Structure formats: C-alpha cells, structure tokens
C-alpha cells in the first residue's frame, strides 16, 4: 500500500485506475492505495490503520511526490507492526531535507529506505537503497542480477563524492 497518487503519492507506489493497472508494482503485485482525509488533505493515521487492517498488505510504502506535509514514521511503524508487514520509505523527493534535519528521519522506523541521488540531494542520476541487515541478501539479489546489469563505476564514484 502506498499513498494514493491523486493525494500526493507517487506513480510507482502501486498506482492503478478502476480499469487498468498502471505501474509495475500494481501489475506484478496486489496493491491498493491508502488515502488521506478528503476534507483536510492530511493523513489520518487511525483511518490508515483501518485501511491496512482491511487490505493486509505485505508492505506499506511511505513517501510521496506531491504531499506537502511530513510523515509520522513512528505511527506507520506501529501500523506495520500491528499488521505484520514491512515498512518502506521512498524519500527521493525529500532526502535532502531529511539529511538537513528539516524533515523527520525515517531510518529508525523503516525496514527499507530508498532515494534518488539527483532530486533534492542534487547529485548524479542514481538510486540508493538502505535496508536492515536481515533483508540485505534479498534486496541485493533483487537488484543484481535480477534487475540490473553491470555497474557504472563512474556513476558510483560520483555518488560517493556527492555523499562525502
């Protein structure tokens, strides 16, 4: 489950319409968006807990491309724990703000945290995945050789310089 695209979520977090699955995460997995409160536009964690309990996802994705508020990762962690699912944060659009400690830090709460390096971090176009140790083998295998070919060493070096 990820935040509905129409309410600020991201296309890659399981977006689908009434008649068509759009993103690969909705094509290859069973997905359903969680929604914000329509009157306030804010996340209602009690309502999200009900939505998660009803759908029973294996993964909750926290992150957005156009949601202008911060996330309460502790609340999401509780919802994930109560429903036996993993918690992932896609902080691609706010990673620079997290690094600058302007927005909440997802790392203490999330099993997996992903980001790009070219949006608010302003580095070369790339992606990074952080995960708890128990998921390292599965994530590493899913990335290579399952989804990616050979590494681009110049890109890796550029990201290393950026992170320094």
Secondary structure, DSSP 8 states (H G I E B T S, - for coil): --B-GGGT--TTTT-B-SS-B-SHHHHHS----B---TTT-S--HHHHHHHHHHH--SEEEE--SS--S---HHHHHHHHHHHT-EEEEE-TTTHHHHHTTSS---TTT-SEEEEESSSTT-SSS-EEEEE-GGGHHHHHHIIIIII--S--HHHHHHHHHHH-
